[in-house]
Every structure is written in C-alpha cells, then in structure tokens.
Amino acid sequence: MPLKRAVIVPGNGAGDVERCNWYGWANKRINEIPDVSCALKNMPDPVTARESIWLPFMEQDLRCDEETLIIGHSSGAAAAMRYAETHRVFAIILVGAYTSHLGDENERESGYFSRPWEWEKIRTNVKHILQFGSTDDPFLPWAEQREVADNLKTDLYKYTDHGHFQNTAFPELIDAIRKLKAKS
C-alpha cells in the first residue's frame, strides 16, 4: 500500500501550529509530494496535551488510520506512540521522542507516562518507524531518545546540532518522507 496521507501532531504549547516551528513549512512541502496529502490542525488542550483528549482527536478529527503516516514532535511523538499501541497506522515518524515525564508536572498530567510502554504492540501495528533525535536536545536526555530507538527498532536519524527540532524548516524530514514513499 503506497503512502498517501500524512498527519502532523505537534508538541505541546504549539498554539497556532501553522506558524510554530517547522509544522506549517513541512505541511506545505508534504502536500507538494505527488499523490500525498497532509493534515495539520491546532490541537485541543494544547498546553497539557492530555492523552485522553489528543488520542480521540487523532482518531476522529485527524482520521489517523492504516493509510496514515503520523509525524509526531515531542508530546506529539508520545501521542503517536500511545496511539500506535491500539491502532494500526502506515508509519510513524518520531521527532524528539522520549519515554518519561522527566519530572515535569505538565508532562505527568498529560497521561502518556502513567504506565509502561507497549513496544511490541507499537511495532506490530506500524509498518515503518523512523525517528529523529539530537544529542544536544535541551529538554530530552539522549538516553531516553535512544531508549525509544532501541525498543522500537527505529530507523534513527541522529544529530548533534538540531536541539529540540524547533527550527522553521526541516528538510531532512521531507527527504525521509520522500524515501518512505518510494519504498511503499
């Protein structure tokens, strides 16, 4: 089944997603790829990013399904992983993924980190898993990013100078999506 649809799930605190980080830029570039459409919407509960609100939104409003590539950044990566525990999706691209609340109260309240990760279910439900991480991320320890890669056996794009991936452009992401489309 070829890649036809992508959805960008932003990190918490994104506000107007079209103007935040690389989200709007990537949405435009993905929609320029022949036969691929991309959805980007402002998320409900954008600050706490509660799992109980975001996962139903991903299913009902963003229509994430077996034909969808979910691109999740930060809290969006946590949401993509939890979503894939119980839903089949075409692929997930995790950007700045992590495994714990990191001692942060807001992350604790999100609900993503209240139980063990079901790595095997994620691997079973997702055909392709890619991950972008940077050793100089000021928010996420490299050990947690590496834990995601090891447990999900991701294709890991490791950087030393991309921080938390908050730039206004992300050409490496578009290249990875083009390669994924070529393989599908």
TORKOLVEX-952578 format. One line per 5 residues: number of its first residue (from 1); for each residue x, y negated, z negated of C-alpha. Coordinates in steps of 0.1 Angstrom, whole numbers, plus 5000, padded with zeros to 4 digits. Example, Ala and Ser with C-alpha at 12.3 -4.5 7.8 and 13.67 -1.06 7.14 Angstrom:
BEGIN
1) 5123,5045,4922; 5137,5011,4929 .
END
This chain:
BEGIN
1) 5000,5000,5000; 5016,4967,5011; 5019,4937,4988; 4990,4913,4995; 4983,4894,4963 .
6) 5003,4877,4935; 4993,4860,4903; 5015,4837,4882; 5009,4839,4844; 5028,4810,4828 .
11) 5044,4807,4794; 5025,4792,4765; 5024,4755,4763; 5024,4751,4801; 4994,4728,4802 .
16) 4989,4718,4839; 5005,4748,4855; 5008,4732,4889; 5032,4706,4875; 5050,4727,4850 .
21) 5084,4745,4855; 5086,4763,4888; 5050,4776,4888; 5035,4752,4914; 5066,4754,4936 .
26) 5065,4792,4936; 5028,4793,4942; 5032,4773,4974; 5062,4794,4986; 5044,4827,4979 .
31) 5014,4815,4998; 5037,4808,5028; 5047,4845,5029; 5027,4862,5057; 4997,4882,5045 .
36) 5003,4874,5008; 4981,4851,4987; 4990,4838,4953; 4968,4826,4924; 4978,4801,4898 .
41) 4953,4788,4872; 4955,4769,4840; 4952,4794,4812; 4927,4792,4784; 4942,4789,4749 .
46) 4975,4776,4765; 4994,4769,4733; 4989,4801,4713; 4983,4823,4744; 4963,4848,4724 .
51) 4963,4883,4739; 4926,4886,4731; 4919,4856,4754; 4946,4860,4781; 4942,4896,4790 .
56) 4904,4893,4797; 4912,4861,4817; 4938,4881,4837; 4912,4908,4845; 4881,4887,4851 .
61) 4893,4853,4864; 4927,4861,4879; 4914,4896,4891; 4946,4915,4884; 4943,4950,4898 .
66) 4961,4978,4916; 4969,4955,4945; 4983,4926,4924; 5018,4915,4916; 5018,4898,4882 .
71) 5046,4873,4878; 5048,4866,4840; 5071,4840,4824; 5079,4840,4787; 5045,4845,4770 .
76) 5032,4854,4804; 5057,4882,4806; 5044,4895,4772; 5009,4893,4786; 5019,4911,4818 .
81) 5034,4940,4798; 5004,4943,4775; 4981,4942,4805; 5000,4969,4822; 4997,4992,4792 .
86) 4960,4996,4800; 4957,4986,4837; 4972,4998,4870; 4989,4970,4889; 5010,4970,4920 .
91) 5040,4953,4904; 5052,4930,4876; 5080,4905,4877; 5090,4896,4842; 5108,4863,4837 .
96) 5122,4856,4802; 5107,4887,4787; 5110,4896,4750; 5098,4922,4725; 5091,4905,4692 .
101) 5076,4873,4677; 5112,4861,4669; 5100,4849,4635; 5078,4822,4652; 5043,4818,4637 .
106) 5028,4808,4670; 5042,4840,4687; 5030,4860,4657; 4994,4846,4662; 4994,4855,4699 .
111) 4989,4892,4690; 5013,4906,4715; 5038,4917,4689; 5015,4933,4663; 5021,4969,4674 .
116) 5048,4989,4692; 5052,4985,4730; 5039,5014,4751; 5067,5015,4775; 5058,5048,4791 .
121) 5022,5036,4799; 5036,5005,4815; 5060,5025,4837; 5031,5048,4846; 5007,5020,4855 .
126) 5031,4999,4876; 5047,5008,4909; 5075,4982,4908; 5090,4964,4878; 5115,4936,4882 .
131) 5130,4914,4855; 5148,4880,4855; 5168,4872,4823; 5196,4849,4813; 5222,4853,4786 .
136) 5221,4816,4778; 5183,4815,4771; 5180,4792,4741; 5148,4809,4729; 5153,4846,4736 .
141) 5182,4867,4724; 5198,4887,4752; 5193,4918,4731; 5155,4915,4734; 5156,4909,4772 .
146) 5179,4939,4775; 5155,4960,4754; 5128,4953,4779; 5150,4962,4808; 5162,4994,4791 .
151) 5128,5006,4781; 5110,4998,4814; 5140,5007,4836; 5135,4974,4854; 5155,4961,4883 .
156) 5172,4934,4862; 5185,4902,4877; 5209,4890,4850; 5221,4854,4849; 5244,4834,4826 .
161) 5232,4799,4835; 5194,4800,4840; 5184,4793,4804; 5147,4800,4799; 5139,4796,4836 .
166) 5123,4761,4833; 5136,4746,4865; 5113,4731,4891; 5124,4756,4917; 5131,4793,4915 .
171) 5144,4806,4950; 5156,4839,4935; 5120,4848,4926; 5108,4842,4962; 5137,4863,4976 .
176) 5128,4891,4952; 5091,4889,4963; 5101,4890,5000; 5122,4921,4993; 5093,4937,4974 .
181) 5070,4930,5003; 5095,4945,5028; 5096,4977,5007; 5058,4980,5003 .
END
